Amino acid sequence: MRQTVALIEIERLALKLKGISEHEGNVLAWKIRDALTHTQIAGGQNARFDGLKIGVERQKGESMDILGKRIVANLLSQIEKTG
């Protein structure tokens, strides 16, 4: 059985983050990019969105790695629902 994989293309991703430094924000952006690079969405067509809004709050003591993965999971969930 052959699986079709949809392409995710994001030209710009804007994050509103409270309580983190500029350095942490840059680290988080790289973590998100890395997680998206290694992610595939099964089935469906390639899709393009003008914008998606998700809400993810950083848990106390949560690493940027885990936060980035949660943001990507939430983003993919929205894409799958909308696409």
C-alpha positions as CSV (number, residue, x, y, z in Angstrom):
1,M,0.0,0.0,0.0
2,R,1.5,3.3,-1.1
3,Q,1.1,6.3,1.3
4,T,0.7,9.8,-0.1
5,V,2.5,12.5,1.9
6,A,1.3,16.1,1.7
7,L,3.8,19.0,1.6
8,I,3.8,21.6,4.3
9,E,5.1,25.0,3.1
10,I,5.3,27.8,5.6
11,E,6.7,31.1,4.4
12,R,6.3,32.9,7.7
13,L,5.5,31.8,11.2
14,A,4.7,34.5,13.8
15,L,4.8,33.6,17.4
16,K,3.6,35.8,20.3
17,L,5.5,34.6,23.3
18,K,5.4,35.9,26.8
19,G,8.1,35.5,29.4
20,I,11.0,34.3,27.3
21,S,14.1,36.0,26.2
22,E,15.0,36.8,22.6
23,H,17.6,34.0,22.7
24,E,15.0,31.5,23.9
25,G,12.7,32.7,21.1
26,N,15.4,32.1,18.5
27,V,16.1,28.6,20.0
28,L,12.4,27.9,19.9
29,A,12.1,29.0,16.3
30,W,14.9,26.6,15.3
31,K,13.3,23.8,17.3
32,I,10.0,24.3,15.5
33,R,11.7,24.4,12.1
34,D,13.6,21.2,12.9
35,A,10.5,19.4,14.1
36,L,8.6,20.5,11.0
37,T,11.4,19.3,8.7
38,H,11.1,15.8,10.1
39,T,7.2,15.7,10.0
40,Q,5.0,14.3,7.3
41,I,1.2,14.6,7.0
42,A,-0.3,11.4,5.5
43,G,-2.9,11.6,2.8
44,G,-4.6,14.6,1.3
45,Q,-3.4,17.3,-1.0
46,N,-0.7,19.8,-0.6
47,A,-2.3,22.8,1.1
48,R,-1.6,26.5,1.5
49,F,-3.1,28.6,4.3
50,D,-3.2,32.4,4.6
51,G,-3.0,31.9,8.4
52,L,-3.6,29.6,11.2
53,K,-3.9,30.6,14.9
54,I,-3.0,28.2,17.7
55,G,-2.7,28.7,21.4
56,V,0.1,27.0,23.3
57,E,1.3,28.1,26.7
58,R,4.7,27.2,28.1
59,Q,4.4,25.0,31.1
60,K,6.6,25.9,34.1
61,G,10.1,24.5,33.7
62,E,9.3,23.2,30.2
63,S,12.2,23.0,27.8
64,M,12.3,24.7,24.4
65,D,12.5,21.3,22.8
66,I,9.3,20.1,24.4
67,L,7.5,23.4,23.8
68,G,8.6,23.3,20.1
69,K,7.2,19.8,19.7
70,R,3.9,20.8,21.3
71,I,3.6,23.8,19.0
72,V,4.2,21.6,16.0
73,A,1.7,19.0,17.1
74,N,-0.9,21.7,17.6
75,L,-0.1,23.2,14.3
76,L,-0.3,19.9,12.5
77,S,-3.6,19.2,14.2
78,Q,-5.0,22.5,12.9
79,I,-3.7,21.7,9.4
80,E,-5.3,18.3,9.4
81,K,-8.7,19.7,10.6
82,T,-8.7,22.5,8.1
83,G,-7.2,20.7,5.1
